[in-house]
Amino acid sequence: MKIPAMIAAELRRLTATRMSVIALVALMLVPVLYGGLYLWANQDPYGHFSEVPVALVDLDEGSGTGGDAAQYGSQVSQQLIDGHAFDWRAMSAADAATSLHEGTVDFIVTIPSDFSAALVSSGGSAPRQATIGLQTNDANNYLASTIGTQAVEKIRRSVAELVGQEAASRLLGGLADIRAQLVQASDGATTLADGAAQVAGGSTTLAQGTAALAQGAGTLTDGANQVAAGAAQVADGARRVSAGTATLDGYADRAASAGQQVVAALPQARADIATLLADRGVDQATIDRVLAALDPIGDAAVTGNNRLQAAVSQVDQLASGAAQVASGAAQVSA
C-alpha cells in the first residue's frame, strides 16, 4: 500500500465517528493553547513590574542628632514609591506578613532599624555594611524570588546614588569652610607683615636718634648730665621695644609653625579626600573634578605660607635689632 493511501485510510478511521472527530480536534487544540498561553505570558516578563504588588517595610530609626541627623530609610522609601518601578505599598511588618501569606503582595522588602547607622558608619572607625531584607512566598508565586532580586538591585542603585550625593555635598561644604579659613589666615599674615614693617621703621628712627644723642654727648661737655639722663630714658624705652618685639617674635614663630603644618598636611588631605569619595561610590571623573577644584586652594595656602615665612624672618631681625638698641642705649647712659 502506498503512503498517501495509508494516511487517507488512517484519517478515515479517526473521523469515522463524532467522538473520534472531537478527540482529534482536542488533541490538536491542547498543544496550540498551551504553547500560545506560554508565549503570551513570557512575551515581556519584565515589562509590567509596575503592576507587581510589593510590601515596603521601613523600620529605620535614623542616625545622629541635630545637623548630623540622617534618615536614609524614609528617603529611599519615598524615592522607590515615587519611581513606580513596582507597585510599592508601605506597610507595617505585621500587615506585610499577613498580606504575603494571603497573596495580596508577591514579596516583602524590609529596611532594617540600623540602616542609616550602617550607611554613615563608613565615616567612622568601625564601618559595617548596610543590609536590606527580602521575604518571598514561593507557594503563591514561584517567580517572586527572581523578581525580588530585581527589586533589591533597584534599591541598591537608589541607595548608592543618595549616599554618594550626600557625601559629596558634605565634603564640598567642609572644603568651602577650609578655604574661608585659609583666606583669613592669609589676610592675617599680610597684616602681620605690615605691622612688622612699621615696627622696623620706628626702630630705625630710634637708632638714628640714639646716634645723634651720642654725638651731642661727645661735643657738649656742659650738658653731660642732661645727656646721661636722656640716655637712661632712651635705654628704658629701648628695653620696652625689645620686650614687645620679643613677644611679637613669639607670635610670629607660632604662626610660621602653623603655616608649615597646613602646607605639609595638604598632600595627605588631598589623598584622603580622593579615598573618601571612592569609598562612597563616587566615580573617578567626579573625584578628578573635585580635586581639580581644590588645587587652587592648596596653591593659595602655599603662597600665603611663603609670605608668612618672609614676614617672620623680618620680625626675627627686628627683635635682634631692638635688643642691640637697648644695649647700646644703656652704654650711652653709663
LUMVEX-669378 format. One record per residue (C-alpha): residue in one letter; x, y, z. Coordinates in nm, 2 decimals, padded with zeros to 4 digits. Layout:
REM residues N
ATOM   residu       xx       yy       zz
ATOM        a        X        Y        Z
...
This chain:
REM residues 334
ATOM   residu       xx       yy       zz
ATOM        m    00.00    00.00    00.00
ATOM        k    00.12    00.34   -00.09
ATOM        i    00.20    00.60    00.18
ATOM        p   -00.08    00.85    00.07
ATOM        a   -00.33    00.57    00.07
ATOM        m   -00.22    00.47    00.43
ATOM        i   -00.26    00.83    00.55
ATOM        a   -00.60    00.85    00.39
ATOM        a   -00.71    00.53    00.55
ATOM        e   -00.59    00.64    00.89
ATOM        l   -00.78    00.97    00.86
ATOM        r   -01.10    00.79    00.76
ATOM        r   -01.06    00.57    01.07
ATOM        l   -01.01    00.87    01.30
ATOM        t   -01.31    01.06    01.16
ATOM        a   -01.54    00.76    01.14
ATOM        t   -01.75    00.87    01.44
ATOM        r   -01.83    01.20    01.61
ATOM        m   -01.63    01.12    01.93
ATOM        s   -01.33    01.04    01.72
ATOM        v   -01.35    01.38    01.55
ATOM        i   -01.39    01.55    01.89
ATOM        a   -01.09    01.36    02.02
ATOM        l   -00.88    01.45    01.72
ATOM        v   -00.97    01.82    01.75
ATOM        a   -00.89    01.82    02.12
ATOM        l   -00.55    01.66    02.06
ATOM        m   -00.47    01.93    01.81
ATOM        l   -00.60    02.23    02.02
ATOM        v   -00.44    02.14    02.35
ATOM        p   -00.08    02.19    02.24
ATOM        v   -00.17    02.50    02.05
ATOM        l   -00.35    02.65    02.35
ATOM        y   -00.06    02.56    02.59
ATOM        g    00.20    02.70    02.36
ATOM        g    00.01    03.01    02.29
ATOM        l   -00.06    03.08    02.66
ATOM        y    00.31    03.02    02.74
ATOM        l    00.43    03.25    02.47
ATOM        w    00.18    03.52    02.57
ATOM        a    00.28    03.50    02.94
ATOM        n    00.65    03.53    02.86
ATOM        q    00.65    03.78    02.58
ATOM        d    00.77    04.06    02.81
ATOM        p    00.83    03.92    03.16
ATOM        y    00.99    04.24    03.29
ATOM        g    00.77    04.50    03.12
ATOM        h    00.49    04.51    03.38
ATOM        f    00.69    04.54    03.70
ATOM        s    00.50    04.85    03.79
ATOM        e    00.19    04.62    03.84
ATOM        v    00.37    04.38    04.07
ATOM        p    00.25    04.44    04.43
ATOM        v    00.53    04.47    04.68
ATOM        a    00.52    04.54    05.05
ATOM        l    00.77    04.80    05.17
ATOM        v    00.85    04.79    05.54
ATOM        d    01.06    05.09    05.67
ATOM        l    01.20    05.02    06.02
ATOM        d    01.49    05.26    06.00
ATOM        e    01.55    05.46    06.33
ATOM        g    01.79    05.71    06.17
ATOM        s    02.13    05.81    06.29
ATOM        g    02.27    06.12    06.47
ATOM        t    02.11    06.43    06.60
ATOM        g    02.09    06.79    06.50
ATOM        g    02.29    06.88    06.20
ATOM        d    02.44    06.53    06.17
ATOM        a    02.10    06.36    06.17
ATOM        a    02.04    06.11    05.88
ATOM        q    01.72    05.93    05.79
ATOM        y    01.81    05.74    05.47
ATOM        g    01.54    05.48    05.52
ATOM        s    01.25    05.72    05.47
ATOM        q    01.43    05.89    05.18
ATOM        v    01.49    05.56    05.00
ATOM        s    01.13    05.45    05.06
ATOM        q    01.00    05.78    04.91
ATOM        q    01.22    05.75    04.61
ATOM        l    01.10    05.39    04.54
ATOM        i    00.74    05.49    04.58
ATOM        d    00.78    05.79    04.35
ATOM        g    00.97    05.59    04.09
ATOM        h    00.68    05.34    04.03
ATOM        a    00.92    05.06    03.93
ATOM        f    00.70    04.83    04.13
ATOM        d    00.36    04.87    04.29
ATOM        w    00.52    04.96    04.63
ATOM        r    00.29    04.95    04.93
ATOM        a    00.42    05.10    05.25
ATOM        m    00.31    04.87    05.54
ATOM        s    00.40    04.77    05.89
ATOM        a    00.58    04.44    05.95
ATOM        a    00.27    04.26    06.07
ATOM        d    00.05    04.38    05.79
ATOM        a    00.32    04.29    05.53
ATOM        a    00.34    03.94    05.67
ATOM        t   -00.03    03.89    05.66
ATOM        s   -00.05    04.03    05.30
ATOM        l    00.23    03.79    05.19
ATOM        h    00.05    03.49    05.34
ATOM        e   -00.28    03.58    05.18
ATOM        g   -00.11    03.65    04.84
ATOM        t   -00.20    04.02    04.83
ATOM        v    00.17    04.11    04.77
ATOM        d    00.42    03.90    04.59
ATOM        f    00.71    03.96    04.83
ATOM        i    00.83    04.19    05.12
ATOM        v    01.13    04.43    05.12
ATOM        t    01.23    04.54    05.47
ATOM        i    01.47    04.83    05.55
ATOM        p    01.61    04.74    05.90
ATOM        s    01.63    04.97    06.20
ATOM        d    02.01    05.02    06.17
ATOM        f    02.00    05.11    05.80
ATOM        s    02.11    05.48    05.84
ATOM        a    02.36    05.40    06.11
ATOM        a    02.53    05.14    05.89
ATOM        l    02.55    05.38    05.60
ATOM        v    02.71    05.66    05.80
ATOM        s    02.94    05.42    05.98
ATOM        s    03.17    05.43    05.67
ATOM        g    03.29    05.77    05.80
ATOM        g    03.39    05.64    06.14
ATOM        s    03.64    05.39    06.29
ATOM        a    03.41    05.08    06.27
ATOM        p    03.23    05.07    05.93
ATOM        r    02.98    04.80    05.86
ATOM        q    02.77    04.70    05.56
ATOM        a    02.40    04.81    05.54
ATOM        t    02.15    04.53    05.46
ATOM        i    01.80    04.51    05.31
ATOM        g    01.57    04.22    05.38
ATOM        l    01.38    04.03    05.11
ATOM        q    01.10    03.78    05.20
ATOM        t    00.91    03.58    04.94
ATOM        n    00.64    03.31    04.94
ATOM        d    00.70    03.06    04.66
ATOM        a    00.37    02.90    04.74
ATOM        n    00.20    03.20    04.58
ATOM        n    00.44    03.28    04.30
ATOM        y    00.75    03.08    04.22
ATOM        l    00.89    03.38    04.02
ATOM        a    00.88    03.60    04.33
ATOM        s    01.24    03.53    04.42
ATOM        t    01.36    03.62    04.07
ATOM        i    01.16    03.94    04.06
ATOM        g    01.26    04.03    04.42
ATOM        t    01.62    04.02    04.31
ATOM        q    01.54    04.29    04.05
ATOM        a    01.37    04.50    04.32
ATOM        v    01.67    04.48    04.55
ATOM        e    01.90    04.58    04.27
ATOM        k    01.69    04.89    04.21
ATOM        i    01.71    04.97    04.58
ATOM        r    02.08    04.93    04.58
ATOM        r    02.12    05.18    04.30
ATOM        s    01.89    05.43    04.47
ATOM        v    02.09    05.40    04.80
ATOM        a    02.42    05.44    04.62
ATOM        e    02.30    05.75    04.44
ATOM        l    02.15    05.90    04.75
ATOM        v    02.45    05.83    04.98
ATOM        g    02.70    05.94    04.71
ATOM        q    02.53    06.28    04.67
ATOM        e    02.51    06.33    05.04
ATOM        a    02.87    06.25    05.09
ATOM        a    02.98    06.48    04.81
ATOM        s    02.76    06.76    04.95
ATOM        r    02.91    06.73    05.30
ATOM        l    03.26    06.71    05.17
ATOM        l    03.24    07.01    04.94
ATOM        g    03.07    07.21    05.23
ATOM        g    03.36    07.13    05.46
ATOM        l    03.61    07.22    05.19
ATOM        a    03.44    07.56    05.15
ATOM        d    03.49    07.62    05.52
ATOM        i    03.86    07.53    05.50
ATOM        r    03.91    07.77    05.21
ATOM        a    03.75    08.05    05.40
ATOM        q    03.98    07.98    05.70
ATOM        l    04.28    07.97    05.47
ATOM        v    04.18    08.31    05.32
ATOM        q    04.16    08.45    05.68
ATOM        a    04.50    08.31    05.76
ATOM        s    04.65    08.47    05.45
ATOM        d    04.50    08.81    05.54
ATOM        g    04.63    08.78    05.90
ATOM        a    04.98    08.70    05.77
ATOM        t    04.96    09.01    05.54
ATOM        t    04.86    09.23    05.84
ATOM        l    05.14    09.08    06.05
ATOM        a    05.39    09.16    05.78
ATOM        d    05.27    09.52    05.75
ATOM        g    05.29    09.57    06.13
ATOM        a    05.64    09.42    06.13
ATOM        a    05.75    09.67    05.86
ATOM        q    05.61    09.96    06.07
ATOM        v    05.79    09.85    06.38
ATOM        a    06.11    09.82    06.18
ATOM        g    06.07    10.18    06.06
ATOM        g    06.02    10.30    06.42
ATOM        s    06.33    10.11    06.54
ATOM        t    06.54    10.28    06.26
ATOM        t    06.42    10.62    06.38
ATOM        l    06.51    10.53    06.73
ATOM        a    06.86    10.42    06.63
ATOM        q    06.91    10.74    06.44
ATOM        g    06.81    10.95    06.75
ATOM        t    07.04    10.74    06.97
ATOM        a    07.34    10.81    06.73
ATOM        a    07.26    11.19    06.74
ATOM        l    07.25    11.18    07.12
ATOM        a    07.58    11.01    07.14
ATOM        q    07.74    11.27    06.91
ATOM        g    07.60    11.55    07.12
ATOM        a    07.73    11.40    07.44
ATOM        g    08.08    11.40    07.30
ATOM        t    08.06    11.76    07.18
ATOM        l    07.87    11.93    07.46
ATOM        t    08.07    11.89    07.78
ATOM        d    07.85    12.13    07.98
ATOM        g    07.53    11.92    07.90
ATOM        a    07.68    11.59    08.00
ATOM        n    07.44    11.53    08.29
ATOM        q    07.14    11.61    08.08
ATOM        v    07.27    11.37    07.81
ATOM        a    07.31    11.09    08.07
ATOM        a    06.95    11.14    08.20
ATOM        g    06.82    11.14    07.84
ATOM        a    07.02    10.83    07.75
ATOM        a    06.88    10.65    08.05
ATOM        q    06.53    10.72    07.93
ATOM        v    06.62    10.60    07.58
ATOM        a    06.76    10.28    07.73
ATOM        d    06.44    10.22    07.92
ATOM        g    06.23    10.28    07.61
ATOM        a    06.45    10.06    07.40
ATOM        r    06.41    09.78    07.65
ATOM        r    06.03    09.81    07.63
ATOM        v    06.05    09.80    07.25
ATOM        s    06.28    09.49    07.28
ATOM        a    06.03    09.32    07.51
ATOM        g    05.74    09.40    07.28
ATOM        t    05.93    09.28    06.98
ATOM        a    06.02    08.96    07.16
ATOM        t    05.65    08.89    07.22
ATOM        l    05.58    08.97    06.86
ATOM        d    05.86    08.73    06.76
ATOM        g    05.70    08.45    06.97
ATOM        y    05.36    08.50    06.80
ATOM        a    05.53    08.51    06.46
ATOM        d    05.71    08.18    06.52
ATOM        r    05.39    08.01    06.62
ATOM        a    05.22    08.15    06.31
ATOM        a    05.51    08.02    06.09
ATOM        s    05.48    07.68    06.25
ATOM        a    05.11    07.66    06.19
ATOM        g    05.16    07.77    05.83
ATOM        q    05.42    07.50    05.77
ATOM        q    05.18    07.24    05.92
ATOM        v    04.90    07.34    05.69
ATOM        v    05.12    07.31    05.38
ATOM        a    05.27    06.98    05.49
ATOM        a    04.92    06.84    05.55
ATOM        l    04.78    06.93    05.20
ATOM        p    04.91    06.62    05.01
ATOM        q    04.77    06.38    05.27
ATOM        a    04.44    06.57    05.28
ATOM        r    04.41    06.55    04.90
ATOM        a    04.47    06.18    04.91
ATOM        d    04.22    06.13    05.20
ATOM        i    03.96    06.32    05.00
ATOM        a    04.01    06.10    04.69
ATOM        t    03.99    05.79    04.91
ATOM        l    03.68    05.90    05.09
ATOM        l    03.49    05.98    04.76
ATOM        a    03.59    05.65    04.62
ATOM        d    03.47    05.46    04.93
ATOM        r    03.13    05.64    04.90
ATOM        g    03.09    05.51    04.54
ATOM        v    03.17    05.84    04.36
ATOM        d    03.31    05.77    04.01
ATOM        q    03.67    05.87    03.92
ATOM        a    03.56    06.15    03.68
ATOM        t    03.38    06.33    03.97
ATOM        i    03.67    06.27    04.20
ATOM        d    03.91    06.43    03.95
ATOM        r    03.67    06.73    03.91
ATOM        v    03.66    06.78    04.29
ATOM        l    04.04    06.76    04.33
ATOM        a    04.09    07.00    04.04
ATOM        a    03.85    07.25    04.21
ATOM        l    04.06    07.21    04.53
ATOM        d    04.40    07.25    04.38
ATOM        p    04.38    07.64    04.37
ATOM        i    04.31    07.64    04.74
ATOM        g    04.63    07.44    04.81
ATOM        d    04.83    07.68    04.59
ATOM        a    04.68    07.98    04.78
ATOM        a    04.78    07.81    05.10
ATOM        v    05.14    07.76    04.98
ATOM        t    05.17    08.12    04.86
ATOM        g    05.03    08.25    05.19
ATOM        n    05.28    08.04    05.38
ATOM        n    05.57    08.17    05.18
ATOM        r    05.46    08.53    05.26
ATOM        l    05.42    08.44    05.63
ATOM        q    05.77    08.29    05.65
ATOM        a    05.92    08.60    05.49
ATOM        a    05.73    08.82    05.74
ATOM        v    05.86    08.60    06.03
ATOM        s    06.22    08.64    05.91
ATOM        q    06.17    09.02    05.92
ATOM        v    06.03    09.00    06.27
ATOM        d    06.33    08.80    06.39
ATOM        q    06.56    09.06    06.25
ATOM        l    06.36    09.33    06.42
ATOM        a    06.38    09.15    06.76
ATOM        s    06.76    09.12    06.73
ATOM        g    06.80    09.49    06.63
ATOM        a    06.58    09.61    06.92
ATOM        a    06.79    09.42    07.17
ATOM        q    07.11    09.58    07.03
ATOM        v    06.95    09.92    07.05
ATOM        a    06.86    09.86    07.42
ATOM        s    07.21    09.75    07.50
ATOM        g    07.37    10.05    07.32
ATOM        a    07.14    10.30    07.49
ATOM        a    07.23    10.16    07.83
ATOM        q    07.60    10.20    07.75
ATOM        v    07.54    10.57    07.64
ATOM        s    07.37    10.63    07.97
ATOM        a    07.66    10.49    08.16
